[in-house]
Amino acid sequence: MKRGNSHAEITVSQTTAHVNGAVTMTTQVNEDERQCYLDDVISENVGWIRIQEKTFKRWMNEHLKHRKLEVEDITEDLNDGLALINLLEVLSHKSIGRNYTKKPRINAQKMENIVATFNFMKGEGIKIVNIDSTDIMQGNMKLTLGLIWTLIFNYQIAANLKDDNSGGGPKKKLLNKINQKLQPSGRKAKNFTGDWTDGTLLACLVNCIAPGLIPNYTILNPDDKIENVKMAMDLAETWLGVPKLLAPEDMASTSADDLSNMTY
């Protein structure tokens, strides 16, 4: 993990919901769906793991930049607990306290730091499924991805859907929210994988959010999928402040990953 050199401003793309400076964690998450997501994260599909590693690392760094920190390798840079401590404090707008070692040198100190993050998450009402502190310290890739997804799910996705009483799980609610934005175009998203690979739906969504930003979205060539995704992401970043957490080639991939697309 390395420190950045410049102060980073909070962008309008941050999607964590806050009330009086604190993250609201009142959403009741369907545990079966959470477990289903976690099972996807630890899937043996190497393509998904590669995409998730890149996307989840970018998501972490988008938040850690406010502490001038950067994770380069999630299997190594989380094993002393410091990156997780800083990430949790940024996400929750709370202090984890002083009961941790700021410069851990031995494994016992690193483990104590990681245990402190797990205790903090428990206090936040976040349920960690089938992951323990040893998995993070040992750099278990799949289970580390599972932990990061749990944070994304709770602090970003569930927090954004806390006022949605439409029924169904968070994935369905997020699709409904996207389809509300897409209504003027007549298009509809049915999933977070194949519907997005050619970039035309993303371009349509960006234009629906900012009418006129991509006026030619209806005539984009679906065969130019990477170019379409890149164009839509570039414009979303420039004009809407949405960071490119997902690489264009990964959204356009035949191994497109729903968790990474949901994170974006």
FIDRENLUM-724280 format. One line per 3 residues: their letters; for each residue x, y, z of N, C-alpha, C, CB. Coordinates in steps of 0.1 Angstrom, whole numbers, plus 5000, padded with zeros to 4 digits. Glycine has a CB too. Example, Ala and Ser with C-alpha at 12.3 -4.5 7.8 and 13.67 -1.06 7.14 Angstrom:
! FIDRENLUM-724280
AS	5132/4943/5078/5123/4955/5078/5132/4967/5078/5113/4955/5090 | 5128/4978/5071/5137/4989/5071/5129/5000/5079/5141/4994/5057
! end
This chain:
! FIDRENLUM-724280
MKR	5009/4988/5000/5000/5000/5000/5009/5012/5000/4990/5000/5012 | 5006/5022/4991/5014/5034/4991/5005/5046/4993/5021/5035/4978 | 5012/5057/4997/5005/5069/5000/5005/5078/4988/5011/5077/5012
GNS	4994/5085/4985/4994/5095/4974/5001/5108/4978/4980/5098/4970 | 5002/5116/4968/5010/5129/4970/5001/5141/4970/5020/5130/4959 | 4988/5139/4966/4980/5151/4964/4967/5149/4971/4977/5155/4950
HAE	4961/5160/4975/4948/5160/4982/4937/5157/4972/4944/5173/4989 | 4928/5147/4975/4917/5144/4965/4904/5149/4970/4917/5128/4963 | 4896/5155/4961/4883/5160/4965/4873/5148/4964/4879/5172/4957
ITV	4863/5149/4972/4852/5139/4971/4843/5143/4959/4843/5139/4984 | 4841/5133/4950/4833/5136/4938/4819/5133/4940/4839/5128/4927 | 4811/5138/4931/4796/5136/4932/4793/5121/4929/4789/5145/4922
SQT	4803/5113/4925/4800/5099/4922/4799/5090/4934/4810/5094/4912 | 4803/5095/4945/4802/5087/4957/4788/5084/4960/4809/5093/4969 | 4785/5071/4962/4771/5067/4963/4767/5062/4977/4768/5056/4954
TAH	4775/5064/4987/4772/5060/5001/4762/5070/5006/4784/5059/5010 | 4751/5065/5013/4741/5074/5018/4745/5078/5032/4727/5067/5018 | 4743/5091/5035/4747/5096/5048/4735/5104/5055/4759/5105/5048
VNG	4734/5103/5067/4725/5112/5075/4733/5118/5086/4713/5104/5080 | 4733/5132/5086/4741/5139/5096/4755/5134/5097/4734/5138/5110 | 4761/5131/5086/4775/5127/5086/4778/5112/5088/4783/5135/5096
AVT	4768/5105/5091/4770/5090/5094/4763/5082/5084/4764/5087/5108 | 4769/5071/5081/4763/5061/5071/4751/5055/5077/4773/5051/5067 | 4740/5055/5070/4728/5048/5075/4729/5033/5071/4715/5054/5069
MTT	4727/5025/5081/4729/5010/5079/4716/5003/5083/4741/5005/5087 | 4705/5009/5080/4692/5003/5085/4686/4993/5075/4683/5014/5088 | 4692/4993/5063/4686/4984/5053/4688/4969/5058/4692/4986/5040
QVN	4677/4961/5057/4677/4947/5060/4681/4940/5048/4664/4942/5067 | 4692/4933/5047/4697/4926/5036/4692/4912/5036/4712/4927/5034 | 4687/4907/5025/4683/4893/5024/4695/4884/5025/4675/4891/5011
EDE	4696/4876/5036/4708/4868/5038/4711/4858/5027/4707/4862/5052 | 4700/4852/5022/4702/4842/5011/4708/4848/4999/4689/4835/5008 | 4704/4861/4996/4709/4867/4984/4724/4872/4987/4701/4880/4981
RQC	4726/4876/4999/4740/4880/5003/4749/4867/5001/4741/4885/5017 | 4745/4856/5006/4753/4844/5004/4755/4840/4990/4746/4832/5012 | 4744/4842/4982/4745/4839/4968/4756/4848/4961/4731/4841/4961
YLD	4756/4861/4965/4766/4869/4959/4780/4865/4964/4764/4884/4964 | 4781/4861/4976/4794/4857/4981/4799/4844/4974/4794/4854/4996 | 4789/4835/4971/4793/4823/4964/4798/4826/4950/4781/4814/4963
DVI	4792/4837/4944/4797/4841/4931/4811/4847/4932/4788/4852/4925 | 4814/4854/4942/4827/4860/4944/4838/4849/4945/4827/4869/4957 | 4835/4838/4952/4845/4828/4954/4844/4817/4943/4844/4822/4968
SEN	4837/4820/4932/4836/4811/4921/4850/4807/4916/4827/4817/4910 | 4850/4795/4910/4863/4791/4904/4865/4797/4891/4862/4775/4903 | 4856/4805/4885/4858/4811/4872/4868/4821/4873/4844/4817/4868
VGW	4880/4818/4867/4891/4827/4868/4889/4841/4862/4904/4821/4862 | 4881/4841/4851/4878/4854/4845/4871/4863/4854/4870/4852/4832 | 4861/4858/4861/4854/4866/4871/4863/4871/4882/4842/4858/4877
IRI	4871/4863/4887/4881/4866/4897/4890/4878/4893/4889/4854/4902 | 4895/4877/4881/4904/4887/4876/4897/4900/4875/4909/4883/4862 | 4884/4900/4870/4877/4912/4868/4873/4918/4882/4864/4910/4860
QEK	4869/4910/4891/4866/4914/4904/4878/4920/4911/4860/4903/4912 | 4889/4914/4910/4901/4919/4916/4904/4933/4912/4913/4910/4914 | 4904/4936/4899/4906/4949/4893/4896/4959/4898/4907/4948/4878
TFK	4883/4955/4897/4872/4964/4900/4872/4968/4915/4859/4958/4895 | 4873/4957/4923/4872/4960/4937/4883/4968/4943/4871/4946/4945 | 4895/4966/4937/4907/4973/4940/4905/4988/4937/4920/4968/4934
RWM	4899/4991/4925/4897/5004/4921/4886/5011/4930/4892/5005/4906 | 4876/5003/4934/4866/5008/4943/4872/5012/4957/4855/4998/4946 | 4881/5004/4962/4888/5007/4974/4896/5019/4973/4897/4995/4979
NEH	4904/5020/4962/4913/5032/4961/4905/5045/4958/4922/5029/4949 | 4893/5044/4953/4885/5056/4951/4881/5062/4964/4872/5052/4943 | 4880/5054/4974/4877/5058/4988/4890/5061/4996/4868/5048/4995
LKH	4900/5053/4994/4912/5055/5002/4920/5067/4997/4921/5042/5000 | 4917/5072/4986/4925/5084/4981/4922/5096/4990/4921/5088/4967 | 4911/5095/4998/4908/5106/5007/4917/5106/5019/4894/5106/5012
RKL	4924/5094/5021/4935/5093/5031/4949/5093/5025/4932/5080/5040 | 4949/5096/5012/4961/5096/5004/4968/5082/5005/4971/5106/5009 | 4960/5072/5004/4965/5058/5004/4961/5051/4991/4960/5050/5016
EVE	4968/5040/4987/4965/5033/4976/4968/5018/4978/4972/5038/4963 | 4959/5009/4974/4962/4995/4975/4967/4991/4961/4949/4987/4979 | 4978/4983/4961/4983/4979/4948/4980/4964/4946/4998/4981/4947
DIT	4981/4956/4957/4978/4942/4957/4969/4938/4968/4992/4934/4957 | 4957/4934/4965/4948/4931/4976/4952/4919/4985/4934/4930/4971 | 4960/4910/4979/4964/4898/4987/4975/4902/4996/4968/4887/4978
EDL	4982/4913/4995/4993/4917/5003/4990/4929/5011/5006/4919/4995 | 4984/4939/5005/4982/4952/5012/4971/4953/5022/4980/4962/5001 | 4964/4943/5024/4953/4943/5034/4957/4935/5047/4940/4937/5029
NDG	4969/4928/5046/4972/4918/5056/4977/4924/5069/4981/4908/5051 | 4979/4937/5070/4983/4943/5083/4971/4951/5089/4995/4952/5081 | 4960/4951/5082/4948/4957/5087/4947/4972/5085/4947/4954/5101
LAL	4957/4979/5082/4957/4993/5081/4948/4999/5070/4971/4999/5079 | 4949/4992/5058/4941/4997/5047/4926/4995/5050/4945/4989/5034 | 4923/4983/5056/4909/4981/5060/4904/4991/5070/4908/4967/5065
INL	4913/4994/5080/4909/5004/5090/4906/5017/5084/4920/5005/5101 | 4915/5022/5075/4912/5035/5069/4900/5034/5060/4925/5039/5060 | 4898/5023/5053/4886/5022/5044/4874/5022/5052/4887/5009/5036
LEV	4873/5015/5063/4861/5015/5071/4858/5029/5077/4862/5005/5082 | 4868/5036/5081/4866/5049/5087/4861/5059/5076/4879/5054/5093 | 4866/5058/5064/4861/5066/5053/4847/5063/5050/4870/5065/5040
LSH	4844/5050/5048/4830/5046/5045/4820/5049/5055/4830/5031/5042 | 4824/5047/5068/4814/5049/5079/4813/5063/5084/4817/5039/5090 | 4824/5071/5081/4825/5084/5088/4826/5083/5103/4813/5093/5083
KSI	4832/5072/5107/4834/5070/5122/4848/5066/5124/4824/5058/5127 | 4853/5067/5136/4866/5063/5140/4865/5049/5145/4872/5072/5151 | 4875/5041/5142/4876/5027/5146/4882/5027/5160/4884/5019/5137
GRN	4887/5038/5165/4892/5039/5178/4908/5038/5178/4887/5028/5187 | 4914/5038/5189/4928/5038/5190/4934/5025/5193/4933/5048/5200 | 4925/5015/5194/4930/5002/5199/4935/4993/5187/4918/4994/5205
YTK	4945/4999/5180/4952/4991/5169/4966/4997/5168/4944/4992/5156 | 4975/4989/5161/4989/4993/5160/4990/5000/5146/4998/4980/5160 | 4995/5012/5147/4996/5021/5135/5008/5016/5126/4997/5035/5138
KPR	5018/5010/5132/5030/5005/5125/5033/4991/5129/5042/5014/5127 | 5024/4982/5124/5026/4968/5128/5038/4961/5122/5013/4960/5124 | 5045/4954/5130/5058/4948/5125/5057/4933/5126/5070/4953/5132
INA	5050/4928/5136/5049/4914/5138/5035/4909/5135/5054/4910/5152 | 5034/4896/5132/5021/4890/5128/5010/4892/5139/5023/4875/5125 | 5014/4892/5151/5004/4893/5162/4998/4907/5161/5011/4891/5176
QKM	5006/4917/5158/5000/4931/5157/4992/4932/5145/5012/4941/5157 | 4996/4926/5134/4988/4926/5122/4974/4919/5124/4995/4920/5110 | 4975/4908/5131/4962/4901/5133/4953/4909/5142/4965/4887/5140
ENI	4959/4915/5152/4950/4924/5161/4944/4935/5153/4959/4930/5172 | 4951/4941/5144/4945/4951/5136/4933/4946/5127/4955/4957/5126 | 4935/4934/5121/4924/4928/5113/4912/4925/5122/4929/4916/5105
VAT	4915/4919/5133/4904/4915/5143/4896/4928/5147/4910/4908/5155 | 4904/4939/5148/4897/4952/5152/4887/4956/5141/4907/4963/5154 | 4891/4953/5128/4882/4957/5117/4869/4948/5117/4889/4956/5103
FNF	4871/4935/5120/4860/4926/5121/4851/4930/5132/4865/4911/5122 | 4856/4934/5143/4848/4938/5155/4840/4951/5151/4857/4940/5167 | 4847/4960/5144/4840/4972/5140/4829/4969/5131/4850/4982/5133
MKG	4831/4960/5121/4820/4957/5111/4809/4950/5119/4826/4947/5100 | 4812/4942/5128/4801/4936/5136/4793/4947/5143/4807/4926/5147 | 4799/4957/5149/4793/4968/5155/4784/4976/5145/4802/4976/5162
EGI	4788/4976/5133/4780/4983/5122/4768/4975/5117/4789/4986/5111 | 4767/4963/5123/4756/4954/5118/4759/4947/5105/4744/4962/5116 | 4772/4946/5102/4776/4939/5089/4779/4924/5093/4788/4946/5082
KIV	4772/4915/5086/4774/4901/5088/4784/4896/5079/4761/4893/5087 | 4795/4890/5084/4806/4885/5076/4803/4870/5075/4820/4888/5082 | 4802/4865/5063/4798/4851/5061/4810/4843/5056/4787/4849/5051
NID	4814/4832/5063/4825/4823/5059/4838/4829/5057/4820/4816/5047 | 4841/4840/5063/4854/4847/5062/4859/4851/5076/4853/4860/5053 | 4872/4848/5079/4877/4852/5092/4890/4860/5090/4879/4840/5101
STD	4895/4865/5101/4907/4874/5100/4919/4867/5095/4910/4879/5114 | 4920/4854/5097/4932/4846/5092/4932/4846/5077/4931/4832/5097 | 4920/4845/5071/4919/4845/5056/4925/4858/5050/4905/4843/5051
IMQ	4922/4869/5056/4927/4882/5051/4942/4883/5054/4920/4894/5058 | 4947/4879/5065/4961/4880/5068/4969/4871/5059/4964/4876/5083 | 4964/4860/5056/4971/4850/5047/4970/4854/5032/4966/4836/5049
GNM	4962/4864/5029/4960/4868/5015/4952/4859/5006/4974/4870/5009 | 4942/4853/5012/4933/4844/5004/4925/4853/4994/4924/4836/5013 | 4929/4852/4981/4923/4860/4971/4908/4860/4971/4928/4857/4958
KLT	4902/4848/4970/4888/4847/4969/4880/4852/4981/4884/4832/4966 | 4885/4849/4993/4878/4853/5005/4880/4868/5007/4882/4845/5017 | 4892/4873/5003/4894/4888/5004/4884/4895/4995/4908/4891/5001
LGL	4882/4890/4983/4872/4896/4974/4858/4895/4980/4872/4888/4960 | 4856/4884/4987/4843/4883/4994/4841/4893/5005/4842/4869/5000 | 4851/4896/5012/4850/4907/5022/4848/4920/5016/4863/4907/5031
IWT	4856/4923/5005/4854/4936/4999/4840/4938/4993/4864/4938/4988 | 4835/4927/4987/4821/4927/4982/4811/4930/4993/4818/4914/4975 | 4813/4924/5005/4804/4926/5016/4804/4941/5020/4809/4918/5028
LIF	4816/4948/5019/4816/4962/5022/4809/4970/5011/4831/4967/5023 | 4811/4967/4998/4805/4973/4987/4790/4972/4988/4809/4968/4973 | 4785/4960/4991/4771/4956/4993/4765/4965/5004/4769/4941/4995
NYQ	4771/4965/5015/4765/4972/5027/4766/4987/5026/4771/4967/5039 | 4778/4992/5023/4780/5007/5023/4776/5014/5010/4794/5010/5026 | 4775/5007/4999/4771/5014/4987/4757/5009/4982/4782/5011/4976
IAA	4756/4996/4979/4743/4992/4973/4732/4992/4982/4745/4978/4967 | 4733/4985/4994/4722/4985/5003/4718/4999/5009/4725/4976/5015 | 4729/5007/5011/4726/5020/5016/4719/5029/5006/4740/5027/5019
NLK	4721/5027/4993/4714/5035/4983/4700/5030/4981/4721/5034/4970 | 4697/5018/4986/4683/5013/4984/4675/5012/4996/4684/4999/4978 | 4680/5019/5007/4673/5018/5020/4659/5024/5020/4681/5026/5030
DDN	4656/5033/5011/4642/5039/5010/4633/5032/5000/4643/5053/5007 | 4639/5021/4994/4631/5014/4983/4623/5003/4990/4640/5008/4973 | 4610/5004/4990/4601/4994/4996/4593/4986/4986/4591/5001/5005
SGG	4599/4985/4974/4592/4978/4963/4592/4963/4964/4599/4982/4950 | 4600/4958/4973/4601/4943/4974/4611/4937/4965/4587/4937/4971 | 4615/4925/4968/4625/4918/4961/4639/4921/4967/4625/4923/4946
GPK	4649/4914/4962/4662/4915/4967/4669/4928/4962/4671/4903/4964 | 4681/4931/4967/4689/4943/4963/4692/4943/4948/4701/4944/4971 | 4695/4931/4942/4698/4931/4928/4686/4935/4920/4702/4917/4924
KKL	4674/4930/4924/4662/4934/4917/4659/4949/4919/4650/4925/4921 | 4661/4954/4931/4658/4968/4933/4667/4977/4925/4659/4971/4948 | 4680/4973/4924/4689/4981/4917/4686/4981/4902/4704/4976/4919
LNK	4682/4969/4897/4677/4969/4883/4665/4978/4881/4673/4954/4879 | 4656/4978/4890/4644/4986/4889/4648/5001/4889/4634/4984/4901 | 4658/5005/4897/4662/5018/4898/4668/5023/4885/4672/5020/4909
INQ	4676/5014/4879/4682/5017/4866/4671/5018/4855/4692/5006/4862 | 4661/5009/4855/4651/5009/4845/4642/5021/4846/4642/4997/4846 | 4641/5027/4858/4634/5040/4860/4641/5051/4852/4632/5044/4875
KLQ	4654/5050/4853/4662/5060/4845/4661/5058/4830/4677/5060/4849 | 4660/5045/4826/4659/5042/4812/4646/5044/4806/4663/5027/4810 | 4635/5046/4813/4622/5047/4808/4620/5056/4796/4613/5052/4819
PSG	4626/5068/4795/4624/5077/4784/4629/5070/4771/4631/5090/4786 | 4638/5061/4772/4644/5055/4759/4636/5043/4755/4658/5051/4762 | 4628/5037/4763/4620/5025/4760/4628/5012/4761/4616/5026/4746
RKA	4641/5013/4765/4649/5002/4768/4648/4997/4782/4664/5005/4764 | 4652/4985/4784/4651/4979/4798/4663/4970/4800/4638/4972/4799 | 4669/4970/4812/4679/4961/4816/4673/4949/4824/4690/4968/4826
KNF	4677/4937/4820/4672/4925/4826/4682/4918/4835/4668/4916/4815 | 4695/4922/4833/4705/4916/4841/4717/4926/4842/4710/4903/4835 | 4728/4921/4849/4740/4929/4851/4752/4923/4843/4744/4931/4865
TGD	4749/4915/4833/4760/4908/4826/4758/4911/4811/4760/4893/4829 | 4751/4902/4804/4750/4902/4789/4744/4915/4784/4743/4891/4784 | 4734/4921/4791/4728/4933/4786/4737/4944/4784/4716/4937/4795
WTD	4749/4944/4790/4758/4956/4791/4770/4954/4782/4762/4958/4805 | 4772/4942/4776/4785/4939/4770/4788/4947/4757/4786/4925/4767 | 4778/4951/4750/4780/4958/4737/4781/4973/4739/4770/4955/4727
GTL	4778/4978/4751/4780/4992/4754/4768/5001/4751/4792/4997/4748 | 4759/4996/4743/4747/5004/4739/4738/5008/4750/4740/4997/4727 | 4736/4998/4759/4727/5001/4770/4733/5011/4780/4723/4988/4778
LAC	4746/5010/4782/4753/5019/4791/4752/5033/4785/4768/5015/4793 | 4755/5034/4771/4754/5047/4765/4740/5053/4766/4758/5046/4750 | 4730/5044/4765/4716/5048/4766/4713/5054/4780/4706/5037/4763
LVN	4718/5047/4790/4716/5051/4804/4723/5064/4807/4722/5040/4814 | 4735/5066/4802/4742/5079/4804/4734/5090/4798/4756/5078/4798 | 4729/5088/4786/4721/5098/4779/4708/5101/4786/4718/5094/4764
CIA	4702/5091/4792/4689/5093/4799/4692/5101/4812/4683/5079/4803 | 4703/5099/4818/4707/5107/4830/4710/5121/4826/4718/5100/4838 | 4718/5123/4815/4722/5136/4810/4717/5137/4796/4737/5138/4812
PGL	4705/5141/4793/4699/5141/4780/4708/5150/4770/4685/5147/4780 | 4711/5144/4759/4720/5151/4749/4734/5148/4750/4717/5165/4750 | 4738/5141/4760/4753/5138/4762/4758/5128/4752/4756/5133/4776
IPN	4749/5118/4748/4753/5108/4738/4740/5107/4729/4756/5094/4744 | 4738/5118/4720/4726/5118/4712/4726/5107/4701/4726/5131/4705 | 4737/5101/4698/4737/5091/4688/4737/5077/4694/4750/5092/4679
YTI	4732/5075/4706/4733/5062/4713/4724/5052/4705/4728/5063/4727 | 4714/5056/4698/4705/5047/4691/4711/5041/4679/4692/5054/4688 | 4722/5047/4674/4728/5042/4661/4742/5036/4664/4729/5053/4651
LNP	4746/5034/4676/4759/5028/4679/4759/5014/4674/4762/5028/4694 | 4771/5010/4668/4772/4996/4663/4775/4986/4674/4784/4996/4652 | 4767/4977/4677/4769/4967/4688/4782/4959/4687/4758/4958/4689
DDK	4787/4958/4675/4800/4951/4672/4812/4959/4678/4802/4948/4658 | 4810/4972/4680/4821/4980/4685/4820/4981/4700/4821/4995/4678 | 4819/4970/4707/4815/4970/4721/4825/4977/4730/4813/4956/4725
IEN	4837/4974/4728/4847/4981/4737/4847/4996/4735/4861/4975/4735 | 4847/5000/4723/4847/5014/4719/4834/5021/4725/4847/5016/4704 | 4823/5014/4724/4810/5020/4730/4811/5021/4745/4798/5011/4726
VKM	4816/5011/4751/4817/5011/4766/4826/5022/4770/4821/4998/4772 | 4838/5023/4764/4848/5033/4767/4843/5047/4765/4861/5031/4759 | 4836/5049/4754/4830/5063/4752/4820/5067/4762/4823/5063/4738
AMD	4811/5057/4766/4801/5060/4776/4807/5063/4790/4791/5049/4777 | 4817/5055/4793/4824/5056/4806/4832/5069/4807/4834/5045/4809 | 4839/5073/4796/4846/5085/4795/4837/5097/4797/4854/5087/4782
LAE	4826/5097/4791/4816/5108/4792/4810/5109/4806/4805/5108/4781 | 4807/5097/4811/4801/5096/4825/4811/5101/4835/4797/5082/4828 | 4824/5098/4833/4834/5103/4843/4836/5118/4841/4848/5096/4840
TWL	4836/5123/4829/4839/5138/4827/4827/5146/4831/4842/5140/4812 | 4815/5142/4828/4803/5151/4830/4795/5147/4842/4795/5150/4817 | 4796/5135/4846/4787/5130/4857/4795/5127/4870/4779/5118/4853
GVP	4809/5127/4868/4817/5124/4880/4817/5110/4884/4813/5133/4891 | 4814/5101/4875/4814/5086/4878/4828/5081/4875/4803/5079/4870 | 4835/5076/4885/4848/5071/4883/4848/5058/4875/4856/5069/4896
KLL	4858/5055/4867/4859/5043/4859/4864/5031/4868/4868/5045/4847 | 4855/5026/4876/4859/5015/4885/4861/5002/4877/4849/5013/4896 | 4854/5001/4866/4855/4989/4858/4861/4992/4844/4840/4984/4856
APE	4870/4984/4840/4877/4986/4827/4867/4983/4816/4890/4977/4826 | 4867/4991/4805/4857/4989/4794/4858/4975/4789/4860/4999/4783 | 4870/4969/4787/4871/4956/4782/4865/4945/4791/4886/4953/4779
DMA	4864/4948/4804/4859/4939/4813/4843/4939/4813/4863/4942/4828 | 4837/4951/4811/4823/4951/4809/4819/4944/4796/4818/4965/4810 | 4828/4946/4786/4825/4940/4773/4829/4926/4772/4832/4948/4762
STS	4835/4920/4782/4840/4907/4781/4829/4896/4781/4849/4904/4793 | 4832/4884/4776/4823/4873/4776/4823/4868/4791/4827/4862/4767 | 4832/4872/4799/4832/4868/4813/4827/4879/4822/4847/4864/4818
ADD	4819/4888/4816/4814/4899/4823/4808/4895/4836/4803/4906/4815 | 4811/4902/4847/4808/4898/4861/4798/4908/4866/4821/4899/4869 | 4787/4902/4871/4776/4910/4876/4779/4918/4888/4764/4901/4879
LSN	4788/4913/4897/4791/4920/4909/4800/4933/4906/4799/4911/4919 | 4809/4931/4896/4817/4943/4892/4808/4953/4885/4828/4938/4882 | 4799/4948/4876/4790/4958/4869/4781/4965/4879/4781/4950/4859
MTY	4776/4958/4890/4768/4964/4900/4776/4974/4907/4762/4954/4909 | 4789/4972/4910/4797/4981/4917/4799/4994/4909/4811/4975/4920 | 4801/4992/4896/4802/5004/4887/4789/5012/4887/4806/5000/4873
! end
